[in-house]
Amino acid sequence: MLKKITFRWIAITLVLTFAILKLYPTIQYYNLEEKERANLSVDNPLKYKELKSRAINLGLDLQGGMHVVLEVDMDTLALNVADKQSEELREFIQDCADISSKEEASFFDILEEKAQENSFRLIRYYHKLGTTSDDASVIEELRNRGDQAVGSALEIIRNRVDEFGVSEPVIQRSGHNRIIVELAGVKDPERARNLIRSTALLEFNLVRTSEEFGSIAELIDKKLLEVTDKNSGLENNNSKNSPDQNTVNDSTDVFSQSDDIFSQALVGETDSAEEFTTPDEVLMTNPFSGYLQPTPGGVAVIESEVNKVKQILSMESVKNIMPRQSKFVWSAKTLEIPTEVSTVNLRNLYLVKSTPWLTGGVVDNAIPNFGTSGTENSGQAVVNLSMNTEGARIWSRTTGANIGRNVAIVLDGKVYMAPVIRDRIPGGQTQISGLDDIAEAKDISNVLQAGSLPAPVHIVEERTVGPSLGRDSIDSGIKALAYGFGIIIIFMILIYTGFGILANIAVLLNIGLIIGLLSSLGATLTLPGIAGLILTIGMAVDANVIIFERVREELDAGKTAMAAISSGYERAFITILDANVTTLIAASVLWGIGTGPIKGFAITLSIGILCSMFTSIFVTRTILMLLGSKKPLTKLYI
């Protein structure tokens, strides 16, 4: 008996400890004022990012934001990929688009149906798409192109939303040509709207040499020192305490000094890799280049100092001295450098030629694959690129003229890679190699395809929730939760006395477990989610009511207290299980087909059902077993 109780208490302790550990970051994060969060995101972005990622997320309806439904124009896509166009084709596609919109049906289903009804031969306009001489192959390929267009749009939006800094955005496909975007906490809807609607830009830019980078870095250092002296109001004859412009190291010295500083972290001379920052004495003479760390791929900045460098580059005085044909671009990925204590996260900074060689419009296709046998990339993940005729001509000429230089592949202002040009590349065919696995190859393929999206995307529905309304929703939800729990406490004590107190303890634990599990899963709490939480409180109490009534029946039948408890729990278990399983089935359906708040409600309800069964049946019975373990209970306050 004691062994069984011990096992139960160990299980309960482990579950509660897990919930507390997962719940603590949520309490810690939301106890910070908005100003404190902003300061933390600037002073220690790594800590802020980790804390925010571990805290439970608030949905659109609780913190405000915008809900947008985007639609990919499949009719424009079908027109753009045609081998030849005519007024007849445009009118036919427009008629199909009107019918598709009116009936809310798939554009390609309507296109296929109307082509058959009107004997409209699509193969005449899409002979390059068709694998056979019939229209069925054309329709199939158009469907594939449509799926690719929607997938590309999803990737574009994710890239832009990530840059926008929205926490836990919801971006998902809806139907055959629509995308749902929910941006919680957005304070500038117009900016977000423009960000979503704008076209992604893919560029191939020549990377400037290290000497050119160093020269510009030195110019920026001098300008920053000039601005510092001017703002401090120092006269020339009182400037002995300020670093003179002549004390700025040249680019080679700057990078060598940064190399010495960075090497301290690599050999473990700093207390923590996360605490590693550029020393103030370096920034005194090199306020810009002091942040730069040499890497095998060029120049990088410690992730925690990226925002500081961005602020420098955004200064008007710095922009004015930048050469017109050069610009700075950040890498899309961080670079992790291992140290003896941890890792240092770096982000590469590239100086590229402002005018690109090529843009995404020249890329016809980007296919993830494995290197063919007999080549240096045999069996390795690669991305095969093919360009149109104009792109192939330019690519051949520019690669041949810049052998040994790096070319940056830039999407939405971020460098995804900057490979070295080994030889002239004719024919518009090239290959991206050096990838980790086929998953990365697929991601890069999607990024490149996204840069040449063949169909426009426009907003068909938009809803904006103000932050004050979201705050009101939170307050209303908390009040409803508190009032409901308070009424239940009073009711259970009045009806079931001592057992009512036991049920109230179970309900309290149930709430903590639900929120802890939501935090651990990275789920988003919405207003319907709060409703689901309140609903599970009633369900948890309902389970206890069924158990207690069974125990009463057993006592009325003349059984002893311990026998009544055992029999009551056993008889109530099947009833409770059946009721909760049917509710779980309904919740799973809502989760599968629902979106946004509906899915949030389903998740909260499902977790609440499981937690209520654990607390109502397992926890309460364990407490009763403990009370009767030393001395059998002779009287029950129920």
C-alpha positions, -999 to +999 in steps of 0.1 A: +000+000+000+027+024+010+048+016-021+018+023-043+012+057-026+049+065-029+048+058-066+017+080-070+034+109-051+065+107-072+044+108-103+024+138-090+056+156-079+073+151-113+042+164-132+038+195-109+076+202-111+075+201-149+045+224-150+061+249-126+093+250-145+074+256-178+051+282-162+078+303-145+091+320-178+055+330-185+052+346-151+086+362-154+080+376-189+045+391-183+056+406-150+079+429-170+066+463-180+065+470-217+094+494-213+114+468-194+109+443-222+120+469-248+152+476-228+159+439-224+155+433-261+182+459-268+206+452-239+204+414-240+186+402-271+196+366-266+181+365-231+150+383-243+145+360-272+149+329-250+125+343-223+099+352-249+102+319-267+096+300-234+066+322-223+031+314-234+020+334-264-011+357-265-032+355-296-045+382-318-076+388-299-058+392-266-029+416-275-044+432-306-031+430-342-044+422-376-059+392-394-054+392-432-065+368-458-044+369-490-053+354-524-029+343-551-043+353-586-043+319-603-058+335-635-028+358-637-005+329-632-022+309-660-019+339-683+018+346-675+030+310-681+013+307-715+037+302-745+017+326-765-011+350-756-041+363-774-073+382-767-092+350-770-071+334-742-074+364-720-112+365-723-115+328-716-093+329-685-111+360-672-145+343-676-132+312-657-118+335-630-152+353-626-170+319-623-145+307-598-149+337-577-187+336-578-190+299-570-159+299-547-145+269-566-110+260-577-099+281-607-083+251-623-114+230-619-134+257-636-108+261-663-108+223-671-146+222-671-151+252-693-124+241-717-142+208-722-176+224-726-164+250-751-139+227-769-112+253-760-078+237-768-054+248-741-025+229-757-024+255-784-013+281-758+006+258-734+024+233-757+056+236-736+037+227-704+019+197-718+037+163-716+012+149-742-010+164-769-041+167-747-053+194-723-052+171-692-014+173-690-017+211-693-042+214-665-020+191-643+011+213-648-009+245-642-021+230-609+015+222-600+025+258-609-003+271-587+008+250-557+043+263-562+031+299-564+012+296-531+042+279-514+064+307-527+040+333-513+041+316-479+079+317-479+080+354-489+055+363-462+074+344-435+107+361-444+091+395-443+071+389-411+103+376-393+120+408-402+090+427-390+095+412-355+060+399-348+059+373-321+045+339-331+027+349-363+001+325-378+008+320-415-010+291-431-027+280-463-064+281-467-081+264-496-064+262-530-052+298-534-056+316-501-032+324-472-042+334-437-019+357-419-024+367-382+000+392-368-005+397-330+008+428-313+012+449-345+012+486-337+015+498-373-011+480-395-002+501-425+034+491-424+025+455-419+000+457-448+026+471-472+052+445-460+028+417-468+017+430-502+051+440-515+069+418-540+099+398-528+132+408-545+159+383-554+193+398-564+227+385-574+252+411-561+290+412-564+306+412-530+332+439-525+368+430-516+381+431-480+402+461-489+371+480-501+353+469-469+381+481-448+383+515-465+346+522-459+348+509-423+376+534-417+356+563-432+327+554-409+350+553-379+362+588-387+327+601-393+315+587-359+344+603-341+336+636-358+300+634-347+310+624-312+333+654-309+307+678-323+279+665-301+300+667-270+307+704-277+345+700-274+368+727-289+399+717-307+421+730-279+402+709-253+401+677-273+430+659-256+406+636-237+388+627-270+403+603-295+417+622-325+407+612-360+443+604-366+442+577-340+418+556-361+435+524-371+436+514-408+414+486-419+441+459-416+449+469-380+413+471-370+405+435-382+437+422-367+428+438-333+393+424-335+408+390-343+429+391-311+399+401-291+377+374-306+403+347-300+399+353-263+364+338-264+376+309-286+402+298-259+378+304-231+394+335-216+360+351-211+336+340-183+307+333-207+304+332-245+271+350-242+287+378-222+315+383-247+313+418-262+337+442-278+358+460-252+352+497-247+389+506-254+385+492-289+354+512-296+370+544-283+392+545-314+371+524-338+335+529-330+323+510-360+350+486-371+356+476-335+324+456-337+336+436-368+350+401-363+369+383-391+354+350-401+363+324-428+334+338-448+343+375-445+333+398-416+307+392-389+292+409-358+284+393-325+246+387-325+241+406-293+257+437-310+240+435-343+213+461-333+241+486-323+257+482-357+224+486-375+218+518-356+252+531-368+245+522-404+211+539-402+226+573-392+222+599-418+258+610-414+269+575-422+246+571-451+259+603-466+295+590-468+286+556-483+296+552-519+266+551-542+276+518-557+280+500-524+257+489-496+258+467-465+237+436-463+233+412-434+233+374-437+200+355-432+216+329-409+237+332-378+271+315-376+278+296-344+315+295-333+321+269-305+341+279-275+353+261-244+323+275-224+296+277-250+291+291-285+294+327-299+266+336-323+278+358-352+260+373-381+279+380-413+279+416-427+286+419-464+295+450-485+281+444-520+277+463-552+244+482-551+234+474-586+228+437-589+240+416-618+207+398-620+173+398-603+149+370-595+131+375-628+158+356-646+155+324-626+132+299-644+136+271-619+154+260-587+154+223-580+167+206-548+186+175-556+217+154-549+250+158-567+255+133-595+281+106-592+315+113-605+315+150-594+329+166-563+294+170-549+284+134-555+257+124-530+256+158-514+226+181-513+226+208-540+202+233-556+203+233-594+194+267-609+183+274-645+179+309-660+162+323-690+181+333-721+188+369-710+199+358-675+221+331-690+239+356-712+246+380-684+255+353-659+281+338-683+297+372-690+298+384-653+310+351-638+338+349-664+349+384-656+350+379-618+366+345-612+378+343-576+353+368-564+322+362-543+286+367-555+259+372-529+225+357-533+202+382-516+165+378-509+145+405-492+177+423-482+193+392-466+223+372-479+215+335-480+249+326-493+279+342-510+298+314-530+331+319-547+330+320-585+354+292-596+349+295-634+328+311-661+293+295-660+277+293-694+242+282-704+224+298-674+229+266-654+245+268-620+246+249-588+246+258-551+265+233-530+280+231-495+246+226-479+240+206-447+213+183-460+184+180-485+161+199-461+183+230-465+184+225-502+146+225-503+145+256-482+169+275-505+150+263-535+118+277-520+136+310-512+148+313-548+115+303-563+098+329-540+120+356-555+104+350-589+068+346-578+048+344-611+015+355-597+005+386-577-009+383-542-036+407-529-056+412-497-092+400-499-101+403-462-087+422-432-096+427-396-077+448-371-080+444-333-068+473-312-045+467-282-071+483-258-097+458-270-072+430-265-065+443-230-102+444-222-105+408-235-078+396-211-094+415-182-128+400-190-114+365-193-095+367-160-126+381-142-147+353-157-121+327-146-119+342-111-157+345-106-163+310-119-136+295-098-149+314-067-185+302-072-173+267-076-152+268-044-182+280-024-206+255-040-183+225-035-176+233+001-213+238+009-224+206-008-195+182-002-177+198+028-143+181+032-144+164-001-154+198-016-121+212-004-103+183-020-121+190-053-111+227-051-074+217-047-077+195-078-092+224-098-064+247-088-038+222-098-057+217-130-054+254-140-016+254-133-011+222-153-030+235-183-011+268-185+022+250-179+016+226-207+005+253-231+038+271-224+058+239-229+041+233-263+046+269-274+009+272-279-009+305-283-036+315-258-066+331-274-099+344-260-117+312-271-087+294-253-096+312-221-132+301-227-119+265-231-099+269-198-131+280-180-150+251-195-124+226-183-128+239-148-164+230-149-156+196-165-130+189-137-156+197-110-181+176-129-158+146-127-154+151-090-192+154-085-197+120-103-171+104-081-184+119-049-220+109-057-208+073-063-190+073-030-222+085-013-242+057-029-217+032-016-219+046+019-257+044+017-253+008+007-236+001+041-200-001+029-171+011+050-154+045+042-124+030+025-144+005+006-168+032-005-140+054-018-124+025-037-157+014-052-169+049-059-137+058-079-138+025-099-175+029-108-171+066-118-140+061-139-156+045-169-184+071-170-158+100-168-136+084-194-164+079-219-175+115-215-140+129-219-132+107-249-162+119-268-152+155-260-116+148-271-129+136-305-149+168-310-118+188-300-096+169-324-120+177-353-119+214-344-081+213-342-079+196-376-102+218-396-102+250-375-079+280-378-067+307-355-090+311-324-109+279-331-077+259-331-066+276-299-099+267-283-094+230-294-059+228-280-068+243-247-099+221-244-079+190-252-051+198-227-077+207-201-095+173-205-063+154-200-053+175-170-087+173-154-087+135-155-053+135-139-062+159-111-098+147-105-091+110-105-054+104-098-045+133-075-077+133-053-076+096-048-039+097-039-046+123-012-074+101+002-052+070+001-025+090+020-051+100+046-062+064+051-027+048+049-018+050+086-053+048+101-083+037+081-109+064+076-141+057+096-161+088+087-162+108+055-171+145+053-191+143+021 
